[in-house]
Amino acid sequence: MGLIIPATEVHHVVPVESAGDRERMTRLAYDPGNLVSLCPTCHTERHRQLRSHSASEKRRRAKEEAAAFWRKVEKGGGIF
């Protein structure tokens, strides 16, 4: 049997710092569609995995995730 640990931390799927301006940063920070609940161990592991790639790969992935987020926003979903 697996161990069930409560999700007590929030992770931003698209990093807030990937936004180009303050308004978009605010939207990314508080949009429920950009948040995922994780247990502390999983949250630490998620960040460890993200840092294990090169800087260029992290930038590419952040741009890709941000583009997907804004496509969702444009369709009318995901914002407050």
C-alpha positions in Angstrom: 0.0 0.0 0.0 1.1 3.5 -0.7 1.5 6.3 1.8 -1.0 9.1 1.5 0.5 12.5 2.4 -1.7 15.7 2.5 -1.0 18.3 -0.1 -0.1 21.3 2.0 1.9 23.4 -0.6 1.0 25.2 -3.8 3.1 25.0 -6.9 2.8 27.4 -9.9 2.7 25.3 -13.1 3.9 28.3 -15.2 6.5 30.2 -13.1 5.3 33.7 -12.1 8.7 35.1 -13.0 8.2 33.9 -16.6 5.6 36.7 -17.2 6.7 39.8 -19.0 4.9 42.4 -16.9 3.3 42.9 -13.5 -0.3 42.3 -14.6 0.6 38.9 -16.1 2.6 38.0 -13.1 -0.4 38.7 -10.8 -2.6 36.6 -13.0 -0.2 33.7 -13.0 0.3 34.0 -9.2 -3.4 33.8 -8.4 -5.1 31.9 -11.3 -6.4 28.5 -9.9 -5.6 27.0 -13.3 -1.9 27.7 -12.8 -1.8 26.1 -9.4 -1.3 22.6 -8.2 -1.4 21.3 -4.7 1.6 19.1 -3.7 2.9 17.5 -0.5 6.2 19.0 0.6 8.3 16.1 -0.7 6.6 16.2 -4.1 7.0 20.0 -4.3 10.7 19.7 -3.5 11.1 17.0 -6.1 9.3 19.0 -8.7 11.7 21.9 -8.2 14.7 19.6 -8.2 13.6 18.2 -11.5 13.1 21.6 -13.0 16.6 22.7 -12.0 18.2 19.6 -13.3 18.0 20.9 -16.9 20.1 23.5 -18.6 19.2 27.1 -18.3 18.1 27.2 -22.0 15.9 24.2 -21.5 14.2 25.8 -18.5 13.6 29.0 -20.5 12.2 27.0 -23.4 9.9 25.1 -21.1 8.7 28.2 -19.2 7.9 29.9 -22.6 6.0 26.8 -23.7 4.0 26.6 -20.4 3.3 30.4 -20.5 2.0 30.1 -24.1 -0.3 27.3 -23.2 -1.6 29.3 -20.2 -2.3 32.3 -22.3 -4.1 30.2 -24.9 -6.3 29.0 -22.2 -6.9 32.6 -20.9 -7.8 33.7 -24.4 -10.5 31.0 -24.6 -12.1 32.4 -21.5 -10.9 29.9 -18.9 -8.4 30.1 -16.1 -8.6 33.7 -15.0 -10.1 34.5 -11.6 
